[in-house]
């Protein structure tokens, strides 16, 4: 990715959103959506996923807090298209805020390396 042409950030989002931005590339019609959100710990799917991850046979009653940063292709106003190009997870709000700022800076400077999503 080359350096960003412009960045439009959402000022002071509220949880479950940690941070959001649309980043424009110098390539025509190429935009990226960066978002960091708090995952819903009370979701049945989230509890089941955590139980499988921990190799338990029953659903986990207490699911740890979790945050995720994703980068997608999008249009100029932020309508997302396709699958995520980048994903990173965090365990605390402070880590998520730091990770979001770090990812945004890498995108601004054209240094973000997209990693395969498993």
Z-matrix of the N, CA and C atoms (Angstrom, degrees):
N
C 1 1.461
C 2 1.526 1 108.84
N 3 1.311 2 117.26 1 137.60
C 4 1.456 3 121.21 2 177.02
C 5 1.530 4 109.93 3 -88.23
N 6 1.310 5 116.15 4 172.56
C 7 1.467 6 120.74 5 -179.94
C 8 1.526 7 110.75 6 -55.41
N 9 1.318 8 114.87 7 151.40
C 10 1.467 9 120.20 8 -179.02
C 11 1.522 10 110.98 9 -73.98
N 12 1.317 11 115.34 10 143.01
C 13 1.472 12 121.63 11 174.25
C 14 1.525 13 108.86 12 -78.52
N 15 1.348 14 116.38 13 -46.31
C 16 1.453 15 121.97 14 174.46
C 17 1.522 16 109.84 15 -154.53
N 18 1.341 17 115.99 16 160.18
C 19 1.465 18 123.20 17 179.56
C 20 1.516 19 107.75 18 -131.71
N 21 1.333 20 116.45 19 131.67
C 22 1.455 21 121.58 20 176.05
C 23 1.530 22 107.52 21 -118.00
N 24 1.336 23 115.60 22 108.01
C 25 1.463 24 120.98 23 -178.74
C 26 1.515 25 111.65 24 -99.08
N 27 1.348 26 115.72 25 149.05
C 28 1.460 27 119.92 26 172.56
C 29 1.525 28 106.99 27 -84.60
N 30 1.328 29 118.07 28 120.17
C 31 1.465 30 119.47 29 -178.53
C 32 1.527 31 111.85 30 -75.20
N 33 1.306 32 116.25 31 134.50
C 34 1.463 33 125.45 32 174.14
C 35 1.524 34 114.58 33 43.54
N 36 1.331 35 117.70 34 66.67
C 37 1.466 36 119.52 35 177.18
C 38 1.527 37 110.70 36 -71.79
N 39 1.325 38 115.88 37 162.02
C 40 1.465 39 121.71 38 177.63
C 41 1.515 40 108.81 39 -109.80
N 42 1.354 41 116.57 40 149.68
C 43 1.459 42 120.37 41 178.36
C 44 1.514 43 109.55 42 -57.03
N 45 1.290 44 118.91 43 140.84
C 46 1.456 45 129.44 44 18.21
C 47 1.523 46 114.75 45 -83.60
N 48 1.331 47 119.43 46 0.02
C 49 1.468 48 121.26 47 178.39
C 50 1.519 49 109.48 48 -89.42
N 51 1.325 50 116.32 49 125.33
C 52 1.459 51 122.11 50 177.50
C 53 1.530 52 109.30 51 -91.64
N 54 1.333 53 116.63 52 -40.40
C 55 1.456 54 121.22 53 178.89
C 56 1.512 55 111.03 54 -165.59
N 57 1.343 56 115.85 55 150.80
C 58 1.459 57 122.03 56 179.94
C 59 1.514 58 109.58 57 -146.61
N 60 1.340 59 116.39 58 142.67
C 61 1.463 60 120.10 59 176.78
C 62 1.519 61 110.22 60 -158.61
N 63 1.327 62 115.48 61 150.71
C 64 1.459 63 122.51 62 169.22
C 65 1.524 64 105.33 63 -109.58
N 66 1.342 65 116.05 64 129.24
C 67 1.463 66 121.97 65 -177.97
C 68 1.525 67 108.22 66 -118.07
N 69 1.325 68 116.34 67 124.84
C 70 1.466 69 121.43 68 -179.97
C 71 1.521 70 109.85 69 -95.54
N 72 1.317 71 114.91 70 133.93
C 73 1.461 72 121.56 71 175.25
C 74 1.527 73 108.51 72 -88.36
N 75 1.316 74 116.69 73 166.84
C 76 1.463 75 120.00 74 174.62
C 77 1.525 76 111.45 75 -76.29
N 78 1.329 77 117.68 76 -17.09
C 79 1.460 78 119.80 77 174.28
C 80 1.517 79 108.64 78 -69.64
N 81 1.311 80 119.41 79 136.07
C 82 1.472 81 121.22 80 -179.62
C 83 1.532 82 111.40 81 -58.58
N 84 1.314 83 115.21 82 138.12
C 85 1.467 84 123.21 83 175.59
C 86 1.537 85 113.22 84 60.47
N 87 1.324 86 118.13 85 27.36
C 88 1.463 87 121.78 86 178.95
C 89 1.526 88 108.86 87 -115.81
N 90 1.337 89 114.72 88 113.17
C 91 1.460 90 122.06 89 -177.79
C 92 1.521 91 108.61 90 -133.27
N 93 1.340 92 115.03 91 153.03
C 94 1.460 93 121.12 92 179.91
C 95 1.523 94 109.54 93 -128.76
N 96 1.329 95 115.64 94 140.94
C 97 1.457 96 123.55 95 177.89
C 98 1.523 97 106.97 96 -104.21
N 99 1.322 98 117.22 97 120.60
C 100 1.461 99 123.34 98 176.48
C 101 1.516 100 107.46 99 -110.77
N 102 1.331 101 116.83 100 125.31
C 103 1.462 102 119.37 101 176.53
C 104 1.522 103 109.76 102 -141.82
N 105 1.317 104 114.54 103 143.78
C 106 1.455 105 122.18 104 173.50
C 107 1.519 106 105.98 105 -125.34
N 108 1.327 107 115.88 106 123.92
C 109 1.463 108 120.84 107 -176.05
C 110 1.529 109 111.15 108 -131.63
N 111 1.324 110 114.89 109 159.44
C 112 1.456 111 121.68 110 173.07
C 113 1.521 112 106.74 111 -90.52
N 114 1.330 113 116.64 112 130.25
C 115 1.461 114 120.21 113 178.18
C 116 1.520 115 109.74 114 -79.76
N 117 1.320 116 117.42 115 146.42
C 118 1.461 117 123.76 116 -178.42
C 119 1.525 118 109.47 117 -75.46
N 120 1.340 119 117.31 118 107.13
C 121 1.465 120 122.07 119 -178.17
C 122 1.527 121 111.94 120 -69.49
N 123 1.333 122 118.74 121 -20.80
C 124 1.459 123 121.39 122 -177.94
C 125 1.523 124 113.08 123 -87.53
N 126 1.317 125 117.04 124 -4.89
C 127 1.455 126 120.97 125 -179.69
C 128 1.531 127 110.54 126 -66.44
N 129 1.349 128 118.39 127 132.65
C 130 1.466 129 120.50 128 177.96
C 131 1.534 130 112.51 129 -58.13
N 132 1.326 131 116.77 130 -37.54
C 133 1.465 132 120.05 131 178.92
C 134 1.521 133 110.05 132 -64.76
N 135 1.315 134 117.30 133 -41.48
C 136 1.469 135 121.65 134 179.05
C 137 1.531 136 111.07 135 -63.85
N 138 1.332 137 117.75 136 -43.13
C 139 1.474 138 120.97 137 178.61
C 140 1.522 139 110.51 138 -64.38
N 141 1.325 140 117.68 139 -42.05
C 142 1.459 141 121.42 140 179.68
C 143 1.527 142 110.83 141 -66.35
N 144 1.325 143 116.96 142 -41.45
C 145 1.461 144 121.13 143 177.92
C 146 1.526 145 110.96 144 -60.62
N 147 1.319 146 116.65 145 -42.33
C 148 1.468 147 120.97 146 178.99
C 149 1.530 148 110.61 147 -66.00
N 150 1.330 149 117.71 148 -38.71
C 151 1.465 150 120.96 149 177.83
C 152 1.530 151 110.82 150 -63.25
N 153 1.325 152 116.86 151 -41.83
C 154 1.471 153 120.89 152 178.35
C 155 1.522 154 110.08 153 -65.96
N 156 1.332 155 116.01 154 -42.38
C 157 1.466 156 120.19 155 -180.00
C 158 1.530 157 110.99 156 -60.91
N 159 1.325 158 116.90 157 -38.07
C 160 1.465 159 121.08 158 -179.49
C 161 1.528 160 112.19 159 -86.84
N 162 1.345 161 116.55 160 1.62
C 163 1.462 162 122.88 161 178.74
C 164 1.533 163 112.29 162 60.62
N 165 1.317 164 115.91 163 42.86
C 166 1.466 165 121.44 164 176.53
C 167 1.519 166 108.31 165 -103.44
N 168 1.324 167 115.61 166 155.72
C 169 1.463 168 119.78 167 -178.73
C 170 1.522 169 112.40 168 -89.23
N 171 1.312 170 117.38 169 -20.32
C 172 1.463 171 120.29 170 178.22
C 173 1.520 172 109.17 171 -111.25
N 174 1.330 173 114.94 172 159.26
C 175 1.461 174 119.24 173 177.65
C 176 1.522 175 109.83 174 -62.19
N 177 1.284 176 116.84 175 142.71
C 178 1.453 177 122.64 176 178.83
C 179 1.523 178 108.97 177 -75.12
N 180 1.346 179 116.05 178 130.06
C 181 1.458 180 120.23 179 -179.27
C 182 1.531 181 110.82 180 -74.66
N 183 1.331 182 116.82 181 -43.80
C 184 1.461 183 119.46 182 179.76
C 185 1.522 184 109.36 183 -110.92
N 186 1.295 185 114.69 184 119.72
C 187 1.464 186 121.34 185 -179.09
C 188 1.523 187 107.44 186 -105.99
N 189 1.333 188 117.40 187 129.77
C 190 1.469 189 118.22 188 -179.81
C 191 1.525 190 111.54 189 -66.89
N 192 1.326 191 114.55 190 153.47
C 193 1.455 192 120.66 191 176.51
C 194 1.523 193 108.59 192 -61.60
N 195 1.324 194 116.34 193 143.34
C 196 1.457 195 119.62 194 -178.74
C 197 1.519 196 109.61 195 -148.23
N 198 1.332 197 115.22 196 143.36
C 199 1.450 198 122.57 197 179.69
C 200 1.523 199 108.09 198 -128.44
N 201 1.327 200 116.59 199 151.61
C 202 1.461 201 119.93 200 -179.75
C 203 1.530 202 110.44 201 -139.30
N 204 1.341 203 114.93 202 137.46
C 205 1.458 204 122.35 203 174.03
C 206 1.518 205 107.88 204 -107.61
N 207 1.334 206 116.75 205 130.26
C 208 1.462 207 122.16 206 178.10
C 209 1.525 208 109.87 207 -129.73
N 210 1.335 209 114.61 208 148.93
C 211 1.466 210 121.73 209 171.94
C 212 1.517 211 107.07 210 -123.53
N 213 1.331 212 115.88 211 129.06
C 214 1.463 213 123.36 212 178.61
C 215 1.523 214 109.02 213 -126.17
N 216 1.324 215 117.08 214 159.94
C 217 1.464 216 121.14 215 164.98
C 218 1.523 217 105.97 216 -75.01
N 219 1.319 218 116.46 217 147.69
C 220 1.463 219 120.19 218 178.88
C 221 1.529 220 109.11 219 -152.39
N 222 1.341 221 115.71 220 179.36
C 223 1.464 222 119.01 221 174.02
C 224 1.534 223 108.76 222 -95.28
N 225 1.304 224 116.78 223 -177.07
C 226 1.464 225 122.36 224 -174.24
C 227 1.526 226 113.84 225 -58.00
N 228 1.328 227 117.02 226 -32.00
C 229 1.467 228 119.85 227 -178.33
C 230 1.528 229 112.92 228 -95.97
N 231 1.330 230 117.46 229 0.73
C 232 1.462 231 120.52 230 173.95
C 233 1.508 232 116.15 231 99.81
N 234 1.325 233 118.85 232 15.65
C 235 1.467 234 120.77 233 176.13
C 236 1.534 235 107.55 234 -78.48
N 237 1.331 236 115.47 235 116.85
C 238 1.466 237 122.37 236 -172.81
C 239 1.521 238 111.72 237 -74.22
N 240 1.365 239 114.99 238 142.09
C 241 1.468 240 121.65 239 175.04
C 242 1.522 241 108.14 240 -127.41
N 243 1.309 242 115.84 241 137.83
C 244 1.460 243 120.74 242 170.83
C 245 1.513 244 115.48 243 77.10
N 246 1.321 245 113.54 244 -165.29
C 247 1.463 246 122.91 245 -177.06
C 248 1.524 247 110.64 246 -89.61
N 249 1.352 248 116.48 247 161.18
C 250 1.469 249 118.05 248 179.02
C 251 1.521 250 112.22 249 -64.28
N 252 1.327 251 115.19 250 142.99
C 253 1.460 252 122.05 251 176.97
C 254 1.526 253 110.74 252 -92.32
N 255 1.326 254 115.84 253 -22.37
C 256 1.462 255 122.08 254 -175.41
C 257 1.515 256 107.91 255 -150.07
N 258 1.335 257 116.77 256 143.26
C 259 1.460 258 120.87 257 177.15
C 260 1.510 259 109.43 258 -149.86
N 261 1.326 260 116.08 259 139.74
C 262 1.459 261 121.65 260 176.87
C 263 1.528 262 107.59 261 -146.73
N 264 1.329 263 117.40 262 137.00
C 265 1.466 264 120.93 263 -178.73
C 266 1.525 265 110.55 264 -111.29
N 267 1.338 266 114.90 265 154.29
C 268 1.462 267 122.63 266 -178.20
C 269 1.521 268 108.68 267 -137.73
N 270 1.336 269 115.78 268 155.85
C 271 1.468 270 120.50 269 -178.95
C 272 1.520 271 113.71 270 -99.54
N 273 1.331 272 117.85 271 -22.23
C 274 1.464 273 120.11 272 -179.08
C 275 1.520 274 110.59 273 -126.57
N 276 1.328 275 114.81 274 160.58
C 277 1.461 276 120.37 275 178.28
C 278 1.528 277 111.02 276 -63.00
N 279 1.322 278 117.53 277 -40.98
C 280 1.472 279 120.92 278 -179.99
C 281 1.530 280 110.91 279 -62.04
N 282 1.337 281 116.83 280 -42.94
C 283 1.468 282 120.43 281 177.48
C 284 1.530 283 110.62 282 -62.59
N 285 1.335 284 116.11 283 -41.40
C 286 1.472 285 120.93 284 -179.12
C 287 1.527 286 111.00 285 -64.83
N 288 1.327 287 117.36 286 -42.67
C 289 1.466 288 120.78 287 179.08
C 290 1.526 289 110.53 288 -63.90
N 291 1.325 290 116.13 289 -44.36
C 292 1.462 291 120.76 290 178.62
C 293 1.534 292 110.12 291 -64.22
N 294 1.334 293 116.55 292 -45.23
C 295 1.465 294 121.14 293 179.96
C 296 1.517 295 112.66 294 -61.90
N 297 1.339 296 116.93 295 -38.75
C 298 1.465 297 121.22 296 178.63
C 299 1.528 298 110.08 297 -64.09
N 300 1.337 299 116.67 298 -48.30
C 301 1.472 300 120.53 299 179.53
C 302 1.532 301 111.12 300 -61.18
N 303 1.342 302 116.01 301 -41.64
C 304 1.461 303 120.92 302 179.96
C 305 1.533 304 110.99 303 -64.41
N 306 1.328 305 116.93 304 -43.58
C 307 1.465 306 121.21 305 178.77
C 308 1.523 307 110.66 306 -63.85
N 309 1.328 308 117.16 307 -42.48
C 310 1.463 309 121.15 308 178.90
C 311 1.536 310 110.91 309 -62.80
N 312 1.314 311 117.60 310 -42.27
C 313 1.467 312 120.39 311 178.20
C 314 1.530 313 111.13 312 -63.20
N 315 1.331 314 116.36 313 -41.61
C 316 1.469 315 119.49 314 178.34
C 317 1.525 316 110.53 315 -63.28
N 318 1.338 317 116.99 316 -38.43
C 319 1.464 318 119.98 317 177.86
C 320 1.524 319 110.70 318 -66.60
N 321 1.341 320 117.12 319 -41.64
C 322 1.472 321 120.84 320 178.28
C 323 1.523 322 111.21 321 -58.69
N 324 1.331 323 115.70 322 -39.90
C 325 1.464 324 121.05 323 -175.95
C 326 1.525 325 113.06 324 -89.35
N 327 1.340 326 116.78 325 -4.39
C 328 1.460 327 120.14 326 -179.81
C 329 1.521 328 113.62 327 75.53
N 330 1.342 329 117.12 328 25.61
C 331 1.460 330 121.24 329 -177.08
C 332 1.526 331 114.08 330 -107.61
N 333 1.324 332 119.16 331 1.73
C 334 1.451 333 120.43 332 -178.32
C 335 1.523 334 110.22 333 -74.71
N 336 1.311 335 115.88 334 123.46
C 337 1.471 336 122.38 335 177.39
C 338 1.530 337 106.83 336 -97.41
N 339 1.314 338 115.82 337 118.74
C 340 1.449 339 119.06 338 178.04
C 341 1.505 340 109.23 339 -71.94
N 342 1.346 341 115.27 340 135.09
C 343 1.450 342 119.55 341 179.15
C 344 1.511 343 109.22 342 -113.37
N 345 1.320 344 116.49 343 148.91
C 346 1.480 345 119.03 344 -178.91
C 347 1.527 346 110.35 345 -63.48
N 348 1.310 347 115.63 346 139.99
C 349 1.454 348 122.09 347 177.00
C 350 1.516 349 108.01 348 -89.65
N 351 1.336 350 116.10 349 122.82
C 352 1.481 351 120.48 350 -178.82
C 353 1.508 352 110.77 351 -85.81
